[in-house]
Amino acid sequence: MEEIVVLITASSDGEAREIGSYLVEKRLVACANIIGDIQSIFRWQGKVETEREVLLVLKSAMPKLPEIIKETKRMHSYQVPEIIALPILGGSQDYLNWIHESTKDV
């Protein structure tokens, strides 16, 4: 099992809760943390933009990533949502086992 952390920015707390809850309910992620009121500076359509956003920090497994991307794009308000995955290189084995159990197909 290859555990990952997925980062997704959202336009609001409500959007982040909706996406996070759905992904946990569907067993695509084990956990969704919501970090509110971040400031993002980015280039969009040729201009530098600054926006307030919310960050979702999700724990999952690599085989679930394509479905996480598909479902997030379906639900997200952005034309090009940030959805990036980072490998978990180590950690508490009990926690890593919990991620595996929580995202296992039933």
N, C-alpha and C positions, 0 to 999 in steps of 0.2 A: 504494500500500500504506500503510495506516495502522497503524503499530506502536504497541503498548500495553504497559503493565506491569500485571499482574493481581496483586492481593494477596489471599491466602487464609490465614486462621488455621486451625490444626488442633489437635486435642487432644493429640497426641504426635508425637515424631519419626518413629515408624513410620508413622503415618497420613499425615504430610506426605510421606515418602519414597514411599509407595504411590501417592498421588495424583500427585505430581510425576513419578515414573517413568512412570506410565501416560500422562499428558498429553504427555510428550516422545516416548514410543514411538509414540503415535498421531499425531504431528506437529501436535498442537494448540498446543503451545508449543515454542519453540526451546530454552529453558533454564529450569530450576527451581532457584532458590537457596533453601536452608532456613536460617532464622535461628532458633536454638534458645533456649529458656527466656526467653520474653518474659512480662511480666505484663500482663494485660488487666483493666481495670475497666469494667464495663458494667451496664446495667439489663436485667434479664431477668425477665419475669413479675412485675413490680411491685417487685422487690428489686434493690438494688445488689449485684453479685457481683464477686469478684476471683478470677481463675484464672490458672494458668500455662499458656501455650500455645506453639505453634511457628508461625512465620510463613513462608509460601511467597511468594516473589517470582518471578513468572513473566514471561517476555518472549514476546510473541506479536503477532498482527495482529488488528485489529478484526473482520474477517469470521469469525474463529475463536471469538469470545467466546460466542455462544449455545451452541455445543457444549461449550466449557470449562465453562460454568455447568451444563449438563445432566449431564455426566459427573461433575463435582465433587459435585453434589447426590446423585447415585446412589451414590457411594463414601463420602461424608462421614458421620461419626457424629453431627454436630449436626443438630438440627431446622431451624435457620436458619443455615447457614454464611455467614461473611463472604466474599463474592466481589465485589470491586470492581475496576474497570479505570480506569487513568489513561493519558492520551495521552502518548506520547513526543514532545516538542516539538522535539528535536534530538539530535544525538550524532554519533559516528563513522559516516560513511557506510558504511564497510566492515562495521561491526557491524550497522547497520540492514539492509544487504543480506543478511548472514548470517541474521538473524531471518527475513527474507522467504524465503530459500532453505530454511531449516530447517522452515518451516511450510507449504511449498508442497505441494499434493497431488501424489502420484506416480502 
